[in-house]
Amino acid sequence: MSRRPLIAHVLYRLDTGGMERIAVSVINRTSERYRHAVVCLAGSGAMRDQIEDAAVPCLSLDKQPGKDWGCHVRLWWMLRRLQPDLVQTYNIGALDAAPVARLAGVRRVVHAEHGRDVADPLGQNRKYRLMRRGLQPFITRHVAVSADLQNWLRDSIGIRPSKIACIPNGIDTAHYASQDESRQKRPLFGAFAPPGTPLIATVGRLDAVKDQAGLIHAFRILCDSNPETGARLRLAIIGEGSQRPNLEQHVARLALGNQVRLLGNRDDVAALLAECDVFALSSVAEGIPLTVLEAMAVGLPVVATDVGGVGEVVIDNMTGTLVAPSDPVALASALDRYVQDMDLRLQHGRSGRERVQNQFSLPAMVSAYTALYDELLAGHRQKRPANPPVELARREH
């Protein structure tokens, strides 16, 4: 009989994304203290293979689009079989799993807010606001990854401050060491961006909320603003998602086929960023994006839209530049500062790296989640089987 508590993580889908990476990081870094299980409402994706412990079940409920009441029944049955000590749900897509968990007998439910949807960047959607308020009694503690989200949950949704924990995202800064030699030689980008070519990068899933189309538009403006250097500029977009066909068409319409590359999902993001000069984030909504933390850890200045918790990470005119969302002219102007001024790039890049090392480390984030779990689980240890039933323990294939 294992004395380690079992935590079930309920997500809409375990696909590539910052929220999903945080969930996997917490699972991997706390596996000696807790047992974990992952329940994906709509199927698992690329991130399932990042879970290091093969004994962690990754299960899919095959939710159908729209209202699928049968999925709630399957979730109830799954939780009854797993008997977790705590359930953690993620974002609005899994919020309605909270009452199902309580009906299944789970006494501790944590709901994490990692950011808002493109259709509701300010969190004003009446339906979702009512849903969050109505489901409060089923949630033991809310986790906000930024002060912006924490204040919104308190002031707009009406959640008591004592029920909200702010745990900023964190990364393993040692994995993102600054590599000036890589930037000078650029072995990964090769002929696309030879050494000395100003190279701008962005990382994120190709989704409307990230507004890579706006970044491409800003890049076109940047190229046209200085024809002498414009032809030498390069933009690398790292990530995959549903918007890829639209972005490819956008690149073609703006005649940027030789200067913009969509690289898809990559396993060598740290090495790619180490060869870049500037990082850009064009999102219309965010929590605290891991991609910005990664870019700063490598030593890149960041030009980002001032949305969500981005301003809590990027200090304007110190580690980068903040601009209004959906304003390609302002975005192009901010990027141009760093294209033209190498000393400014280096200065803001160094400051950004120091900031991430001091305030947004992975150990600090994991310690905060561990403290939260221990607080909620105190006095509620139960005897559980060392492994879940065989039919649940297998990974989805």
JOURDA-V313192 format. One record per residue. N is the residue number from 1. BURIAL is 1 if it has 16 or more other ideal C-beta (glycine too) atoms within 10 Angstrom, else 0. Layout:
N,BURIAL + N,BURIAL
This chain:
1,0 + 2,0 + 3,0 + 4,1 + 5,1 + 6,1 + 7,1 + 8,1 + 9,1 + 10,1 + 11,1 + 12,1 + 13,1 + 14,1 + 15,1 + 16,1 + 17,1 + 18,1 + 19,1 + 20,1 + 21,1 + 22,1 + 23,1 + 24,1 + 25,1 + 26,1 + 27,1 + 28,0 + 29,1 + 30,1 + 31,1 + 32,0 + 33,0 + 34,1 + 35,1 + 36,1 + 37,1 + 38,1 + 39,1 + 40,1 + 41,1 + 42,1 + 43,0 + 44,1 + 45,1 + 46,0 + 47,1 + 48,1 + 49,0 + 50,0 + 51,1 + 52,0 + 53,0 + 54,0 + 55,0 + 56,1 + 57,1 + 58,1 + 59,1 + 60,1 + 61,1 + 62,0 + 63,1 + 64,0 + 65,0 + 66,0 + 67,0 + 68,0 + 69,0 + 70,0 + 71,1 + 72,1 + 73,0 + 74,1 + 75,1 + 76,1 + 77,0 + 78,1 + 79,1 + 80,0 + 81,0 + 82,1 + 83,0 + 84,1 + 85,1 + 86,1 + 87,1 + 88,1 + 89,1 + 90,1 + 91,1 + 92,1 + 93,1 + 94,1 + 95,1 + 96,1 + 97,1 + 98,1 + 99,1 + 100,1 + 101,1 + 102,1 + 103,0 + 104,1 + 105,0 + 106,1 + 107,0 + 108,1 + 109,1 + 110,1 + 111,1 + 112,1 + 113,1 + 114,1 + 115,1 + 116,1 + 117,1 + 118,0 + 119,0 + 120,1 + 121,1 + 122,0 + 123,1 + 124,0 + 125,1 + 126,0 + 127,0 + 128,1 + 129,0 + 130,0 + 131,0 + 132,1 + 133,0 + 134,0 + 135,1 + 136,1 + 137,0 + 138,1 + 139,1 + 140,1 + 141,1 + 142,1 + 143,1 + 144,1 + 145,1 + 146,1 + 147,0 + 148,1 + 149,1 + 150,1 + 151,0 + 152,1 + 153,1 + 154,1 + 155,0 + 156,0 + 157,1 + 158,0 + 159,1 + 160,0 + 161,0 + 162,0 + 163,0 + 164,1 + 165,1 + 166,1 + 167,1 + 168,1 + 169,1 + 170,1 + 171,1 + 172,0 + 173,1 + 174,0 + 175,0 + 176,1 + 177,0 + 178,1 + 179,1 + 180,0 + 181,0 + 182,1 + 183,1 + 184,0 + 185,0 + 186,1 + 187,0 + 188,1 + 189,1 + 190,0 + 191,0 + 192,1 + 193,1 + 194,0 + 195,0 + 196,0 + 197,1 + 198,1 + 199,1 + 200,1 + 201,1 + 202,1 + 203,1 + 204,1 + 205,1 + 206,1 + 207,1 + 208,1 + 209,1 + 210,1 + 211,1 + 212,1 + 213,1 + 214,1 + 215,1 + 216,1 + 217,1 + 218,1 + 219,1 + 220,1 + 221,1 + 222,1 + 223,1 + 224,0 + 225,0 + 226,0 + 227,0 + 228,0 + 229,0 + 230,1 + 231,0 + 232,1 + 233,1 + 234,1 + 235,1 + 236,1 + 237,1 + 238,1 + 239,1 + 240,1 + 241,1 + 242,0 + 243,1 + 244,1 + 245,0 + 246,0 + 247,1 + 248,0 + 249,0 + 250,1 + 251,1 + 252,0 + 253,0 + 254,1 + 255,0 + 256,1 + 257,0 + 258,0 + 259,1 + 260,1 + 261,1 + 262,1 + 263,1 + 264,0 + 265,0 + 266,0 + 267,0 + 268,0 + 269,1 + 270,1 + 271,0 + 272,1 + 273,1 + 274,1 + 275,1 + 276,1 + 277,1 + 278,1 + 279,1 + 280,1 + 281,1 + 282,1 + 283,1 + 284,1 + 285,1 + 286,1 + 287,1 + 288,1 + 289,1 + 290,1 + 291,1 + 292,1 + 293,1 + 294,1 + 295,1 + 296,1 + 297,1 + 298,1 + 299,1 + 300,1 + 301,1 + 302,1 + 303,1 + 304,1 + 305,1 + 306,0 + 307,1 + 308,1 + 309,1 + 310,1 + 311,1 + 312,1 + 313,1 + 314,1 + 315,1 + 316,0 + 317,0 + 318,0 + 319,1 + 320,1 + 321,1 + 322,1 + 323,1 + 324,0 + 325,1 + 326,0 + 327,0 + 328,1 + 329,0 + 330,1 + 331,1 + 332,1 + 333,1 + 334,1 + 335,1 + 336,1 + 337,1 + 338,1 + 339,1 + 340,0 + 341,0 + 342,0 + 343,0 + 344,0 + 345,1 + 346,0 + 347,0 + 348,1 + 349,1 + 350,0 + 351,1 + 352,1 + 353,1 + 354,0 + 355,1 + 356,1 + 357,0 + 358,0 + 359,0 + 360,1 + 361,1 + 362,1 + 363,0 + 364,0 + 365,1 + 366,1 + 367,0 + 368,1 + 369,1 + 370,0 + 371,0 + 372,1 + 373,1 + 374,0 + 375,0 + 376,1 + 377,1 + 378,0 + 379,0 + 380,0 + 381,0 + 382,0 + 383,0 + 384,1 + 385,0 + 386,0 + 387,0 + 388,1 + 389,0 + 390,0 + 391,0 + 392,0 + 393,0 + 394,0 + 395,1 + 396,0 + 397,0
